[in-house]
Amino acid sequence: MLGGCIENSWLSAWLNTQGVDQAHIGQIFAGYGIVVAITSWLSGVCVDVFGPKKVMVTGFIVYLLASVAFLNFALPSHDFGAILVTYMLRGVGYPLVCYSFLVRLTIQLDNHQQGIGTSLFWVVYNLGFTIIGPVVAASLIPELGHINVMWAGMGVALLGVLFMLVLERNEFILKPRTTPVFNELSAGISIMYERPRIGLAVIVKTINGLGTYGFVVVLPLFLLDKHFTLEEWASIWGITFISNQVFNIIFGWMGDKIGFRRTIQIFGSILTGVATLIVYWVPMIWGHNYVAFMLAMCLWGAGLAGFVPMTPLVPMMAPDKKGAANSAVNFGSGLGNFVGPALVSVLAGFGTGVVMYTMAGLYLFSGILVQFLKVPGEK
């Protein structure tokens, strides 16, 4: 995640300095999100059909080829279409690599280990994506430049994939297939209407990702108007997810103790919704106040961790179709990659306040939906 998404926290602002307007930036990130959503959906069932290692290698190869085209041809040409297409294809990489690993994890862990096991996965996922990645990028950009930092990221991503492939020695036994491959691949979608509660879970998981993928599009430009620097934003973004990691462990443990739904409702939906409003209010009221904004973002990061129990909860809702259920929840994770930037692209013309209030409202709405996410036999 460090190498594959090293540009996540700063690319939108950097593209703006290269003459790309906010609407086009939103479209680039939304297009990337569409591909992430599709490959996230495919990951769970693909693991059932082909095995995790083949899926991870395929994802990395596509990511590698798309990255070379993005850096060597699309960016130097300043052609919007080329930038859009190559960056979209780059989005194939991390979902197939990381979510395939996560699917394997959820299949092999016992039920009583699911909460803490998946929370540890999200800790290391976010360490690379939102903590170490932004810090490494911020330290290397002055020396290497933005483009070379992305080249360096590709090398780090290769190292991560090699670790996944070499260090994992447990045998993964493929189940005998009794249906055509297409039917198994489509199971990750069909389960959402065959079992509507899984569909609701996908909506909740999509809302979960709105801020993670929408904030990096809307907040850097908003904060520049409040006299924050990009370096300050990058450092706050990294600190936010340090808070998130601490609470990932806490809420993963709490989910095992007080129940997954209750944890998600209180600390995921409600806390994140309120914190989203605070994130907007602090710069509006106090302007360039680094500490106050950092604390607001840390509160939001803590709330975001409240959604961690979604990962073990959804497969438990369909114990006879864990692969399809995993694909569905991964589809929701990926869909946040699309919906967050798309929401910004559509609403940015009405002002940052409209974007932030809409996100807050959706987080609070997700708390209502969570009430219906029940496992078999539960009233």
Sequence and secondary structure as in RCSB ss.txt:
>XXXX:A:sequence
MLGGCIENSWLSAWLNTQGVDQAHIGQIFAGYGIVVAITSWLSGVCVDVFGPKKVMVTGFIVYLLASVAFLNFAL
PSHDFGAILVTYMLRGVGYPLVCYSFLVRLTIQLDNHQQGIGTSLFWVVYNLGFTIIGPVVAASLIPELGHINVM
WAGMGVALLGVLFMLVLERNEFILKPRTTPVFNELSAGISIMYERPRIGLAVIVKTINGLGTYGFVVVLPLFLLD
KHFTLEEWASIWGITFISNQVFNIIFGWMGDKIGFRRTIQIFGSILTGVATLIVYWVPMIWGHNYVAFMLAMCLW
GAGLAGFVPMTPLVPMMAPDKKGAANSAVNFGSGLGNFVGPALVSVLAGFGTGVVMYTMAGLYLFSGILVQFLKV
PGEK
>XXXX:A:secstr
 TTTTTTTTTHHHHHHHTT  HHHHHHHHHHHHHHHHHHHHHHHHHHHHH HHHHHHHHHHHHHHHHHHIIIIIH
HHT HHHHHHHHHHHTTHHIIIIIHHHHHHHHHS GGGHHHHHHHHHHHHHIIIIIIHHHHHHHHHHHH HHHHH
HHHHHHHHHHHHHHHHH  S        S HHHHHHHHHHHHHHSHHHHHHHHHHHHHTHHHHHHHHHHHHHHHH
TT  HHHHHHHHHHHHHHHHHHHHHHHHHHHHH HHHHIIIIIIIHHHHHHHHHHHHHHHHSS HHHHHHHHHHH
HHHHGGGTTHHHHHHHH GGGHHHHHHHHHHHHHHHHHHHHHHHHHHGGG HHHHHHHHHHHHHHHHHHHTT   
TT  
